[in-house]
């Protein structure tokens, strides 16, 4: 199914929380979050888990009544101390006792603020709700009809980061496993093992393996940027650039590079 225009749908979080946090997912595989600071929403990229884009977030359950009442009482005390201090500060003529009281009120207010902060941090730990969802699965749940026997979501082009609804499909575990042999990244691994021996272990000062380099070269050929690949493998942009130019790892060549070399000869 083709989706010529982008459509947004709210993704149900199914969590009890007292915030205005909402999440919307589009059929193009993009994600927006909404909260009190961003009422109009903002795009987020999330992170990667096993190569799959994932969104992680922390929400808070509603505060118990006794906790809310104690925090409100501390707020009222802080406001009272500040009002009293301001009243004294505004006086043009102050007695030595009033000057001393102003300083004492300031210290008391700071002490109560610190107490409130400590209490909130302590009680809010029990309110935290950690949650997450895989973007490709969220898109499938919102935009694709799920067959009764389907359990997983597959990427038609094998690219885990292409989460456009038209690139996704519900499948059984057996169907997903049967496609594995056709996965170009699996073929890259087998090619690396056959051509360069078993996947080389990384030394203390080496962050990339043969398989990593083959993957990087293929992604560069597809138009992925140096910065994106550098962030993915936690190396510098320069390191990716040197792989691109052949300054580093020049002996590791993809099948397309070998084919090009033969054609030139």
BELBEL-V611021 format. One record per pair of residues at least 24 apart in sequence whose ideal C-beta (glycine too) atoms are under 10 Angstrom apart, sorted by the first residue. I is the first residue (numbers start at 0). J is the second residue. Records with the same first field share a line. If there is no record, write none. Layout:
I->J, J
This chain:
0->26, 142, 143, 144, 164, 165, 167
1->163, 164, 165
2->26, 27, 142, 163, 164, 165
3->165
5->29, 163
6->141, 142, 164
7->31, 40, 141
8->137, 138, 140, 141, 142
9->33, 141
10->54, 132, 134, 137, 138, 140, 141
11->137, 140, 141
12->56, 58, 128, 130, 132
13->130
14->56, 58, 59, 60, 128, 129, 130
15->58, 59, 60, 61, 126, 128
16->57, 58, 59, 60, 61, 126, 127, 128, 130
17->58, 59, 60, 61, 62, 67, 126
18->57, 58, 59, 60, 61
20->56, 57, 58, 59
22->54, 56, 130, 132, 137
23->141
24->54, 132, 134, 136, 137, 138, 140, 141, 142, 162, 164
25->138, 141, 142, 162, 163, 164
26->138, 141, 142, 143, 162, 163, 164, 165, 167
27->138, 142, 162, 163, 164, 165
28->52, 134, 135, 137, 138, 142, 160, 161, 162, 163, 164, 165, 166, 167
29->134, 138, 162, 163
30->54, 132, 134, 137, 138, 162
32->56
34->58
43->134
44->134
45->131, 132, 133, 134
46->131
47->159, 160, 230, 231
48->131, 133, 159
49->133, 159
50->158, 159, 160, 184, 231
51->133, 134, 135, 136, 152, 154, 159, 160, 162
52->133, 134, 135, 137, 159, 160, 161, 162
53->131, 132, 133, 134, 135, 136, 137
54->130, 131, 132, 133, 134, 137
55->129, 130, 131, 132
56->128, 129, 130, 131, 132
57->126, 127, 128, 129, 130, 131
58->126, 127, 128, 129, 130
59->123, 125, 126, 127, 128
60->123, 125, 126, 127, 128
61->126
62->119, 122, 123, 125, 126
63->122, 125, 126
65->122
66->118, 119, 121, 122, 123, 125, 126
67->122
69->115, 118, 119, 122
70->115, 118, 119, 122
72->115
73->111, 112, 114, 115, 116, 118, 119
74->111, 112, 115
76->107, 108, 111, 112, 114, 115
77->107, 108, 109, 110, 111, 112, 114, 115
78->108
79->104, 107, 108, 111
80->104, 105, 106, 107, 108, 109, 110, 111, 112
81->105, 108, 112
83->107, 108
84->108
133->159, 162
134->159, 160, 162
135->159, 160, 161, 162, 163, 164, 166, 167
136->162, 167, 169
137->162
138->162, 163, 164, 166, 167
139->164, 167, 168, 169
140->169
142->167
143->167, 168, 169
144->169
145->169
146->170, 171
148->172, 173, 174
149->174, 175
150->174, 175
151->175, 176
153->178
154->178, 182
156->183
157->181, 182, 183, 184, 185, 186
158->183, 184, 218, 221
159->184
160->218, 223, 227, 231
183->214, 217
184->210, 213, 214, 217
186->254
187->213, 214, 216, 217, 253, 254
188->213, 214
190->253, 254
191->251, 253
194->250, 251, 252, 254, 257
195->250, 251, 252
199->251
206->232, 233, 234, 235, 238
207->232, 234, 238, 239, 242, 247, 248, 251
208->251
209->248, 250, 251
210->251
211->242, 248, 251
212->239, 242, 247, 248, 250, 251, 252, 253
213->248, 251, 252, 253, 254, 256
214->253
215->239, 242, 243, 248, 251, 253
216->242, 243, 245, 248, 251, 252, 253, 255, 256
217->253, 254, 255, 256
219->243, 253
220->253, 255, 256
